[in-house]
């Protein structure tokens, strides 16, 4: 018989006496308060009422819950409707936790109403059965609004480039088959010339820059199409949209820089101990700013560092270990055990902005001659491209956790030859001998002089 294992409860798994839960809708919320019965010891009572989802009503609710001595309030994460409840109740000094709707789903076989749902959520709250979601503090939430909008605008700009490419295909212009990407300056000059009325393929091909000049003959063939006035008008509209989105993303990037520079935890420290905006950038700095330290990771740009800080925050105490952060980001496969059978499940969706950024960083790092690039090349032979990229993204996130957990930590590049220099030569020799013996050879080793 196996010895029993002791599994400690997590911080949120506490039995509470006075709790509240809110079943959120767009225009209102069904509030349930569960407290001990006033005249019957050992019994509990639930009080349920509807509260409008307005600032004034929610503030009054917060004052009422504070007077009731409520220890924890659970809010269901329904679309974006939960924000007014979470922000205002948190500002009232209450301990508010946001939980996924999937975690508080009502048991099957019972009626589905707002009243019963709120009572069920309150019962789960008082028994510590709900895991709270990660909601960053207000300064990080403000930064997140800027970085997420910038990401959305970049995606929209990419869609406009795709529309422009389809427009050129309709005009029988095949420049995208010659150029590596539509965003190069050479392609932009050619499109501007087409809009201005230039139709000569040779004149258009002469606008090529840099390495595109070597493809002049191919460009002449690709630019020989039927680009007319209506194509020019539509192309102008798309280019203006692209330019406007580019300008807006630049504004958002500057604003994100300002917000991060104003955060004390993200600032550096000079050698003499002074801190604040601009500190830690000179030689001999005691602590380098968080943006600069994240930028040292292969595949992470300054814009990528903005997204990382906006999605994870600067306080890594919310994630006790790097494994907790990786699990929250859904970059580690789940373990599914049934009896003696163990199998790994999918990683899950996770935070789309963080996972998207880490995926791009992993793809960029895979092309470098660094430790992360070599890690990708070692794994891709065994588990395939997609899983290898997820593994590299996980490694990057582990590095990020260590850098943000210790402000004085700096990224240290191990080098592409890290694994090669640590190979056990005897083990490697035995492996080669087994392979040769499997082919029918007899191997005799002689020590080199």
C-alpha positions in Angstrom: 0.0 0.0 0.0 1.4 3.4 -1.0 2.0 6.1 1.6 -0.7 8.8 1.4 0.5 12.1 -0.1 -0.4 15.4 1.6 -1.5 18.1 -0.8 -1.8 21.6 0.7 -4.6 24.0 -0.2 -3.8 27.0 -2.3 -4.3 30.5 -1.0 -7.8 30.9 -2.6 -9.0 27.6 -1.2 -10.3 28.8 2.2 -13.7 28.4 3.8 -15.2 31.8 4.2 -18.1 33.0 6.4 -19.4 36.1 4.6 -19.2 36.0 0.8 -21.0 37.6 -2.2 -21.3 36.6 -5.9 -22.6 38.5 -8.9 -24.1 36.9 -12.0 -23.2 39.5 -14.6 -25.3 40.7 -17.5 -25.0 43.7 -19.8 -27.5 46.0 -18.1 -27.6 44.5 -14.6 -26.2 41.9 -12.2 -27.9 39.4 -9.9 -26.2 39.8 -6.5 -26.2 37.0 -3.9 -24.9 37.5 -0.4 -24.3 34.4 1.8 -23.9 35.1 5.5 -24.5 33.2 8.8 -28.2 33.1 9.9 -28.8 35.7 12.6 -31.0 33.5 14.9 -30.2 29.9 13.9 -26.6 28.9 14.7 -25.0 26.7 12.2 -27.3 27.7 9.4 -26.6 30.1 6.5 -28.9 32.4 4.5 -28.7 33.7 1.0 -30.1 37.1 0.0 -30.5 37.8 -3.8 -31.4 41.0 -5.5 -30.9 42.7 -8.9 -28.6 45.7 -9.2 -28.4 47.9 -12.3 -25.0 48.0 -14.0 -24.4 51.7 -13.5 -21.6 53.5 -11.7 -23.9 54.9 -9.0 -25.7 51.7 -8.2 -22.4 49.6 -8.1 -20.8 52.1 -5.7 -23.8 51.9 -3.4 -23.6 48.1 -3.6 -19.9 48.3 -2.6 -20.7 50.4 0.4 -23.4 47.9 1.4 -21.1 44.9 1.1 -18.4 46.6 3.1 -21.0 47.3 5.9 -22.0 43.6 5.7 -18.4 42.6 6.4 -18.1 40.6 3.1 -14.7 38.8 2.9 -14.7 38.0 -0.8 -16.8 38.9 -3.9 -16.9 36.7 -7.0 -17.6 38.3 -10.4 -18.2 36.1 -13.4 -16.1 37.1 -16.5 -19.0 37.6 -19.0 -17.6 39.5 -22.1 -16.5 42.9 -20.9 -19.5 43.5 -18.7 -17.6 42.4 -15.6 -15.3 45.5 -15.6 -17.7 48.0 -14.0 -18.3 45.5 -11.1 -14.7 44.5 -10.6 -13.2 48.0 -10.8 -15.7 49.8 -8.6 -16.0 47.1 -5.9 -12.2 46.8 -5.8 -12.0 50.6 -5.3 -14.4 50.2 -2.4 -11.8 48.1 -0.6 -13.4 44.7 -1.2 -11.5 41.5 -2.1 -12.8 40.8 -5.5 -12.0 37.8 -7.6 -12.8 37.3 -11.3 -13.6 33.8 -12.4 -14.2 32.2 -15.7 -17.8 31.4 -16.7 -16.7 27.9 -17.4 -15.6 27.4 -13.7 -18.9 28.5 -12.3 -21.1 26.7 -14.7 -24.3 25.5 -13.0 -24.7 21.8 -12.5 -26.8 20.0 -15.2 -30.3 19.0 -14.4 -31.2 22.2 -12.6 -33.1 25.3 -13.9 -30.9 28.0 -15.5 -31.8 31.4 -14.0 -29.8 34.4 -12.9 -30.9 33.9 -9.3 -29.9 30.3 -9.1 -26.6 31.0 -10.8 -25.6 33.7 -8.4 -26.5 31.5 -5.4 -24.4 28.7 -6.9 -21.4 31.0 -7.4 -21.7 32.2 -3.8 -21.8 28.7 -2.5 -18.7 27.8 -4.5 -17.0 31.0 -3.2 -17.6 30.2 0.5 -16.0 26.8 0.0 -13.0 28.0 -1.9 -13.8 26.0 -5.0 -13.1 28.8 -7.5 -9.7 29.8 -9.0 -9.4 33.5 -9.5 -8.3 34.9 -12.9 -5.3 37.2 -13.2 -6.3 40.9 -13.3 -3.4 43.3 -13.3 -3.4 46.6 -11.3 -4.7 49.8 -12.8 -1.4 51.1 -14.3 -0.8 47.8 -16.1 -4.4 47.8 -17.3 -3.9 51.2 -18.8 -0.8 50.1 -20.6 -2.6 47.0 -21.8 -5.3 49.1 -23.5 -2.6 50.9 -25.6 -0.6 47.7 -26.5 -3.7 45.7 -27.4 -5.1 48.4 -29.6 -1.7 48.7 -31.3 -1.6 45.0 -31.9 -5.1 45.2 -33.4 -4.2 48.1 -35.6 -1.1 46.2 -36.9 -3.3 43.3 -37.8 -5.7 45.6 -39.6 -2.8 47.1 -41.5 -1.7 43.7 -42.6 -5.2 43.0 -43.9 -5.0 46.2 -45.9 -1.7 45.0 -47.5 -3.4 41.8 -48.4 -6.3 43.7 -50.0 -3.8 45.8 -52.0 -2.1 42.6 -53.2 -5.4 41.2 -54.4 -6.1 44.5 -56.1 -2.8 44.3 -58.0 -3.6 40.7 -58.9 -6.9 41.9 -60.4 -4.8 44.4 -62.5 -2.6 41.5 -63.6 0.4 43.0 -61.7 2.4 40.1 -60.3 5.0 42.1 -58.3 4.3 40.1 -55.1 5.6 37.0 -56.9 9.0 38.8 -57.3 9.3 40.9 -54.2 9.8 39.1 -50.8 7.1 41.3 -49.2 4.7 44.0 -50.2 6.0 46.4 -47.5 9.4 47.1 -49.2 10.2 50.6 -50.3 10.7 49.4 -53.9 7.2 48.0 -54.1 5.8 51.2 -52.5 7.6 53.4 -55.1 6.2 51.2 -58.0 2.7 51.4 -56.7 2.9 55.2 -56.2 4.2 55.4 -59.8 1.3 53.3 -61.1 -1.2 55.5 -59.3 0.5 58.6 -60.8 -0.1 57.2 -64.3 3.2 55.4 -65.1 2.5 52.3 -67.2 5.9 51.4 -68.7 7.1 48.1 -67.1 10.7 49.2 -67.7 10.3 52.6 -66.1 8.6 50.9 -63.1 11.3 48.3 -62.8 13.9 51.0 -62.7 12.5 52.1 -59.3 13.8 49.0 -57.7 16.2 49.5 -54.8 19.0 47.4 -53.3 18.9 43.7 -54.0 15.7 44.2 -56.0 17.8 45.7 -58.8 19.1 42.2 -59.6 15.6 41.1 -60.5 15.0 43.7 -63.1 14.1 41.3 -65.9 11.6 39.5 -63.7 10.1 42.8 -62.5 9.5 43.9 -66.1 7.5 40.8 -66.8 5.6 41.1 -63.5 4.7 44.7 -64.0 3.3 44.2 -67.5 -0.5 44.3 -66.6 -3.7 46.2 -67.1 -3.6 48.7 -64.3 -6.4 51.3 -65.0 -7.9 54.4 -63.3 -10.2 52.5 -61.0 -7.3 50.4 -59.7 -5.4 53.6 -59.1 -8.2 55.1 -57.1 -8.7 52.0 -54.9 -4.9 51.6 -54.4 -4.7 55.2 -53.2 -7.4 54.6 -50.6 -5.7 51.5 -49.3 -2.3 53.2 -49.1 -3.8 56.1 -47.2 -5.4 53.7 -44.8 -2.0 51.9 -44.3 -0.2 55.2 -43.7 -2.9 56.3 -41.2 -2.6 53.0 -39.3 1.2 53.3 -39.3 1.0 56.8 -37.8 -1.5 55.7 -35.2 0.7 52.7 -34.1 3.6 55.1 -33.7 1.5 57.3 -31.4 0.5 54.2 -29.3 4.1 53.0 -29.1 5.2 56.4 -27.8 2.4 56.5 -25.2 3.3 53.0 -24.0 6.9 54.1 -23.6 5.8 57.0 -21.4 3.6 54.8 -19.2 6.3 52.2 -18.7 8.8 55.0 -17.9 6.6 56.3 -15.2 6.4 52.9 -13.4 8.9 52.7 -10.6 9.3 49.0 -10.9 10.2 49.3 -14.6 12.9 52.0 -14.0 16.6 51.4 -13.6 19.0 52.4 -10.9 22.2 54.3 -11.4 25.5 53.3 -9.9 25.1 55.9 -7.1 21.7 54.5 -6.2 19.5 57.2 -7.8 16.4 56.0 -9.6 13.5 57.4 -11.6 12.8 58.0 -15.3 15.9 57.7 -17.4 18.0 56.0 -14.6 20.0 52.9 -15.3 20.8 53.7 -18.9 24.4 54.8 -18.4 27.5 52.7 -18.0 27.9 50.9 -14.7 24.2 51.0 -13.9 23.2 49.0 -10.9 19.8 48.0 -12.4 18.9 48.3 -16.1 15.3 49.3 -17.0 13.0 46.4 -17.6 12.4 47.3 -21.3 16.2 47.2 -22.0 16.6 43.8 -20.2 13.8 42.2 -22.1 15.1 43.6 -25.3 18.3 41.6 -24.9 16.4 38.3 -25.4 16.7 37.0 -29.0 13.4 37.6 -30.8 12.1 40.3 -28.4 11.9 43.8 -29.7 11.0 47.0 -27.8 7.4 46.7 -29.0 7.4 43.1 -27.9 8.6 44.1 -24.5 5.7 46.5 -24.2 3.3 43.6 -24.8 5.0 41.4 -22.3 4.9 44.0 -19.5 1.3 44.8 -20.4 0.1 41.2 -20.3 2.1 39.8 -17.4 2.7 42.9 -15.3 5.9 43.6 -13.3 4.9 41.8 -10.1 6.0 38.2 -10.5 4.8 37.4 -7.0 1.5 36.5 -8.6 3.3 33.6 -10.2 5.3 31.8 -7.5 7.5 29.9 -10.1 8.2 30.1 -13.8 6.1 27.0 -14.2 3.1 28.9 -12.9 3.5 31.7 -15.4 4.0 29.1 -18.2 0.9 27.2 -17.2 -1.1 30.5 -17.0 0.1 31.4 -20.5 -1.0 27.9 -21.7 2.5 27.1 -23.1 2.7 23.7 -21.3 0.7 20.6 -22.2 -1.8 19.4 -19.7 -1.4 16.0 -18.1 -4.5 13.8 -18.4 -4.4 10.7 -16.1 -7.0 7.9 -16.0 -6.0 4.9 -14.0 -2.5 3.7 -15.1 -2.7 5.6 -18.4 -1.1 9.0 -18.7 -1.3 11.2 -21.8 -0.7 14.8 -22.5 -3.4 17.1 -23.7 -3.4 20.3 -25.7 -1.8 23.5 -24.4 -5.0 25.5 -24.5 -5.8 29.0 -25.8 -4.4 31.2 -23.1 -3.8 34.9 -23.5 -3.9 35.5 -27.3 -1.8 38.7 -27.2 1.0 37.2 -25.1 0.9 33.8 -27.0 1.0 35.6 -30.3 3.9 37.7 -29.3 5.9 34.7 -27.9 5.1 32.7 -31.1 6.6 35.5 -33.2 9.6 35.8 -30.9 10.2 32.1 -31.0 10.1 32.1 -34.9 12.5 35.0 -34.9 14.9 33.4 -32.4 14.8 30.1 -34.3 16.6 31.8 -37.2 19.5 33.1 -35.0 22.8 31.5 -34.1 22.0 31.5 -30.4 21.1 29.1 -27.7 17.4 29.5 -28.4 18.0 29.0 -32.1 20.0 25.8 -31.5 17.3 24.6 -29.1 14.8 24.9 -31.9 17.0 23.1 -34.4 17.6 20.3 -31.9 13.9 19.9 -31.1 12.5 20.2 -34.6 14.1 17.0 -35.7 12.3 15.1 -33.0 8.9 16.8 -32.4 8.2 18.9 -35.5 8.1 22.6 -36.2 5.0 23.7 -34.4 5.9 21.9 -31.1 9.5 23.1 -31.3 8.3 26.7 -31.6 6.0 26.2 -28.6 9.0 24.8 -26.7 11.2 27.8 -27.6 8.3 30.2 -26.7 8.1 28.5 -23.3 11.9 28.9 -22.8 11.6 32.6 -23.6 8.8 33.0 -21.1 10.9 31.2 -18.4 13.7 33.7 -19.1 11.2 36.6 -18.8 10.0 35.4 -15.4 13.5 35.3 -14.1 14.3 38.8 -15.4 11.2 40.3 -13.9 11.5 38.4 -10.6 15.0 39.8 -10.0 15.4 43.5 -11.3 19.2 43.1 -11.1 19.2 40.0 -13.3 20.5 40.3 -16.9 20.0 38.0 -19.9 23.1 35.8 -20.5 23.5 34.2 -23.9 24.7 30.6 -23.5 25.7 30.3 -27.1 24.7 27.9 -29.9 27.4 25.4 -28.8 26.1 25.1 -25.2 24.9 21.5 -25.6 27.9 20.4 -27.8 30.4 21.5 -25.1 28.6 19.4 -22.5 28.2 16.1 -24.3 29.5 13.1 -22.5 32.1 11.7 -25.0 32.0 8.2 -23.6 28.2 8.1 -23.9 28.4 9.4 -27.5 31.1 6.9 -28.4 28.9 4.0 -27.1 26.0 5.3 -29.2 28.2 5.3 -32.4 29.5 1.8 -31.6 26.0 0.4 -31.2 25.0 1.9 -34.6 28.1 0.4 -36.3 27.5 -3.0 -34.7 23.9 -2.9 -35.8 25.2 -2.5 -39.4 27.4 -5.7 -38.9 30.8 -4.1 -38.1 33.1 -5.1 -35.3 34.5 -2.0 -33.6 37.9 -1.8 -31.8 38.7 1.5 -30.1 42.3 2.8 -29.9 43.2 5.7 -27.7 44.5 8.7 -29.8 48.0 9.8 -29.0 
